[in-house]
């Protein structure tokens, strides 16, 4: 597969007819790879057959504002979310009407996650809320829902593949991790005083213990308890020793290359398909630098027993083109987790942890190392905002600001 992806040429791209629908904000394949959905700026969702490149259908009024994210629940059901503050459920077998519309957010809804074991839909928006929807009891009027978590400056929320953790990124540069996740346990909205947030470790931090103090913007956290979190509550070992409750919170300031004190906004957040790492796209507060960073999840005892657990370590990074300022660029892992596809100017870059596209666990560096560029593919005439690997075929899709979608696959 590495050789196949490395052999793809920009001339091999196929353009899908989407120019009249505004910018492409998100791309999503069905789990069986038979359908490619396109979330558009101008209220529409487009559906294509990615193998034949044929247009299937346009959901011309999927929402009343731009469509931000699409998530398949299985091979036929999918959900969309929008700046109109709603989530819509759709069935591929009956696309003339929505299954239902979900109301609960008070601002733009930005991303959707799904727990296949409990069939709970999880959404987050710029109102700072993470909301749980019970699709087991879905009717044409909607689904029962409850507010699960709230934080200021929320940008993106993701679940690990086994749904044992929830990660939340913020525009203030914090990364929040809820450990030993229990989505059935509601967290009432309360507030904490400023928390001490730790910077993620690099290899040098393992021998020299430095802990960053609170950032000037303050902690973004609002959760159920009435008092401040103790270091024991934030420590992962205390969970495993049988004391602390589920959904314990950890607040991190991810280590980002460049000047340490400039502050960063975490605009995009993805997780390794095997749950080994998280992938962040970060931009500086002054908007003059942009980075793609990979952080390994660390297990075991903390570096310092008296300090909060720091679960992430920066392993790889690369500086990005920093064009299209103000727009979020959505990057992704390949299905096997060996490669990253990242928007880069008017195209995409395929990146690996080493030149051979080895598994992350087989090439973990002692110190943060550059991601290796495997292939650059430029076929757009505007800034690329999103990219996605097919889950079943050797194919990559990318979408840009002017509305074009390109499919890349090797020719034989």
HUVENDA-V662404 format. One line per field, one symbol per residue. psi: psi as a letter, one per 20 degrees, with the letter a starting at -180 (. if undefined). A space follows every 10 residues. Layout:
psi = ???
//
This chain:
psi = hghghhipqh iiqppqnjhj jaqohqqpqq hjjippqppq hljqpqpqoi gijqpgqpnh lhriaqphqp pphaihpqqq rrijjrpqpq phimjiqqgr ppphqjapph rprpohgikp ppqqrjijqp pppnihlpri iaqqrqphqq qqkpgqpqqq hjkiqpppqq ijjqpppoql poiioqoqoa qqrpqopqqq qrhhhhhoop pqaqrhirqj ppahqirqpr hhhipghhgi jjgqrrkqpp pqnppprbph jhqqpohqpr qpijjhrqpq oqqqhikjqp qpqpppppra qrgphirqpo iqpphqrqqr hlrlqiqppo rqqrhijiqp pppnckbqpp qrhaijlrqg iikpqhqpqq qpogqpoojr jrpphqqpqp iirnqpqqqr hjjppqppqq q.
//
